[in-house]
């Protein structure tokens, strides 16, 4: 039997699944070490962060500053910025990691697959031709070809340019 190593998954299993008491996104609004927090860009009403437990390499979350579990809890202007950042993120993923496409979506509520159900956020998952194989189907395993900080370091320069272009 072959072994695939995904060391960040055990942290997720131990610390996150079913044990979240406080929002993980709200503390990210405070200034700090963005690389450590995996924050790629900050907007006026939202921010882009690399998913610590990704479905695919380069899986991003775009998070409105406003805490809320329902779409209506977040002002329309914040959702507009989230969508602008989503469009820019897809282009950055195309240029930086040569993504051929992307899945974009919201998981609203635990029954819809939300791991963090109390703070709405948008997923941007880069896709490549043939990136889905037998492992997730037969072995319930996903192979991640790159460490998170390597992905962060590839993407961050493009998001810095985006922030400068947007005057943030």
Secondary structure, DSSP 8 states (H G I E B T S, - for coil): ------THHHHIIIIITTT--S-TTGGGGS-S-HHHHTEEEE-SSEEEEE-TT-SSTT-EEEEESS--SSGGGS-HHHHHHHHHHHHHHHHHHHHHH--SEEEEE---SGGGT-SSTTS-EEEEEEE-TT---HHHHHSS-----S-HHHHHHHHHHHHHHHHHHHT-
